[in-house]
Amino acid sequence: MPAAAFNLGVLLAGAGRVEDAEAVFRRAAAAGDVGAANNLGILLAETGRVEEAETVFRQAPAAGHVVRSPRSCSETTPAPWQTGS
């Protein structure tokens, strides 16, 4: 289920349904999906909720996940929730 939830979150974010994407990413992250946790952190940061994003990124090592430098989607292309597409 985590892979399906991750994909659903990406789909929802792409459709501009940021709140729904956030909820799905949170559930998938809680189930151990590192990619969903990363996307949640990026979504939070890019919607101005930097402190929440920092918390998400800091929780990863505590859960035993490998942490890579988070890279904003906007460094290459705008994130779906930024363009409304």
C-alpha positions in Angstrom: 0.0 0.0 0.0 2.8 2.6 0.6 3.7 2.7 -3.1 0.1 3.2 -4.0 -0.3 5.9 -1.4 2.9 7.6 -2.6 1.7 7.6 -6.2 -1.7 8.9 -5.1 -0.1 11.8 -3.3 1.9 12.7 -6.4 -1.2 12.6 -8.5 -3.2 14.7 -6.0 -0.4 17.3 -5.8 -0.2 17.4 -9.6 -3.9 18.1 -9.7 -3.5 21.0 -7.2 -5.1 19.2 -4.4 -2.4 20.1 -1.9 -4.3 19.4 1.3 -5.3 15.9 0.1 -1.8 15.2 -1.1 -0.4 16.2 2.3 -2.8 13.9 4.1 -1.8 11.0 1.8 1.9 11.7 2.2 1.5 11.8 6.0 -0.2 8.4 6.0 2.4 6.9 3.7 5.2 8.4 5.7 3.8 7.1 8.9 3.7 3.6 7.3 7.5 3.9 6.6 7.5 5.3 3.0 10.7 7.4 2.9 9.8 8.9 -0.5 6.4 10.0 0.8 8.1 11.6 3.9 10.5 13.4 1.6 7.6 14.6 -0.6 5.7 15.7 2.5 8.7 17.7 3.6 9.1 19.4 0.2 5.4 20.1 0.0 5.4 21.7 3.4 8.5 23.8 2.7 7.3 25.0 -0.6 4.0 26.0 0.8 5.7 28.2 3.4 5.6 25.7 6.4 9.3 25.5 6.8 9.3 24.6 10.5 7.0 21.6 9.9 9.1 20.6 6.9 12.2 20.7 9.2 10.5 18.4 11.7 9.6 15.9 9.0 13.2 15.9 7.7 14.6 15.5 11.2 12.3 12.6 12.0 13.8 10.4 9.2 17.1 9.7 11.0 15.3 8.9 14.2 13.3 6.3 12.3 16.4 4.8 10.8 16.0 6.3 7.3 19.0 7.4 5.3 18.8 11.2 4.9 19.8 12.9 1.7 19.9 16.6 1.2 16.3 17.6 0.4 16.1 19.2 -3.0 13.3 21.5 -3.8 11.4 20.5 -6.9 11.6 24.2 -7.8 15.3 24.0 -8.4 14.6 22.3 -11.7 10.9 22.8 -12.4 8.0 24.2 -10.4 6.3 21.7 -8.1 2.8 20.8 -9.2 1.3 22.6 -6.2 3.1 25.8 -7.3 1.8 25.8 -10.8 -1.7 24.6 -10.2 -1.4 22.0 -13.0 
